[in-house]
């Protein structure tokens, strides 16, 4: 079991698109949980800050499942990282 867990961790850290995808899902999940379960109402800026995270999710999925070239995945990772700024 331990070896399988380490392999998954190594795969995720070798592919930064996976890390960006997980970060975007976590950020949106945290925002929606705090909004709907804890009744924390976001401001207008918070709504605008969610848009790049919504854009990153399909871009990362496209890069993971369609693009097979490591070079093109690097460019896509840089683009997604710029969206987060």
Helices and strands as residue ranges (DSSP letters): H 2-14, H 16-36, H 44-65, H 70-84
